[in-house]
């Protein structure tokens, strides 16, 4: 589908072509409409996500809904933007984000400026038009093209922010909406970074509690060694930055990620072998064995985030605040303290929405939060539930990122009931997870 580059100045000559995929409902005679899905990101491919429809939604729902995914402007198959080539991406992602002195600060600033400049060159005049606000407007056009009176939507992680902006813009067009792994749209960049640092640290503590042979002291020492001397791993090196990425990736799923993380940390700490942790970082960064980045999601995280949120802090204030990040999250804090550094040099202003008022959608919305979610902390789900006047909070008391389709029949059954009948719980619900998998 074609959408305007700039919704304030719509001209046929200036448009984006967005890729859309649809799996039609299996039981067409009982069809309830379309269900648009988004996996998160920013920069995640809705097309790839919907292509795997059978693994993300129950058969009962896919029998009665067309499962639809679209790649947002600049993402994957929708006129993808790449700021860095593969070699540059490797260097950017492996560079040391832990700022300890003036020299490391200068290096980080130079890297941030270079990334911002390359994105400006790659995007050209479209640089200011990749925001989530634009994505929400594009989703309204998609709803119209699908022929649905209202938008049925399931957004995970960053996808909850896309859904929230849609509901803010088009409250009367909201159908059945699931927001799982919530982003709090009212939180400042600094506060959101602090909360995410705490979230990853809490998830790491939970992992360690289930795997006591791994200690945080040992992890910290291993990272300090990598900071001073990156570890030769095959033809590459495992830097501290890549190691932290690998650790974070393992915390997203306690069933599959935790065993991988246990093996990788054991190899690193005991045998000084970084191959498994480097492979986990590569998987998270979507880098294949030949050194090619199969997705542009890493670039899009900067392109979209820098347009979505204004951060009033100066670089000096970011430096001054680093100690607070380290205090609440010794492992992850040093990195998240400077996660928005490139935005300080962005060559397009943030696309700000108005202050969020209570969102009164016509249809009740289900918000799902996980108590030990590393990437989208539980407090964000609580905050988002308060923002929507017609919403119900489903709490998954467990580990990992997002709550739906992760083995909880308690959560999944309520999601299915909602999509199939529109019925929501009459009160907040807490679903207990089974015991976390241990080694």
WOMO-V559476 format. One record per helix or strand of 3 or more residues. SS is the DSSP state (helix for helix, strand for strand). FROM is the first residue (numbers start at 1). TO is the last residue. If there is no record, write none. Layout:
ss | from | to
SS | FROM | TO
SS | FROM | TO
//
This chain:
ss | from | to
strand | 2 | 4
strand | 15 | 17
strand | 20 | 23
helix | 28 | 30
strand | 33 | 38
helix | 46 | 51
helix | 53 | 56
helix | 59 | 62
strand | 65 | 70
helix | 86 | 94
helix | 102 | 126
helix | 132 | 146
strand | 151 | 156
helix | 158 | 169
helix | 171 | 173
strand | 174 | 180
helix | 189 | 210
helix | 216 | 228
strand | 231 | 233
strand | 236 | 238
helix | 240 | 250
helix | 257 | 271
helix | 275 | 285
helix | 297 | 308
helix | 315 | 328
helix | 333 | 336
helix | 341 | 345
strand | 365 | 372
helix | 378 | 387
strand | 391 | 399
helix | 409 | 421
strand | 429 | 432
//
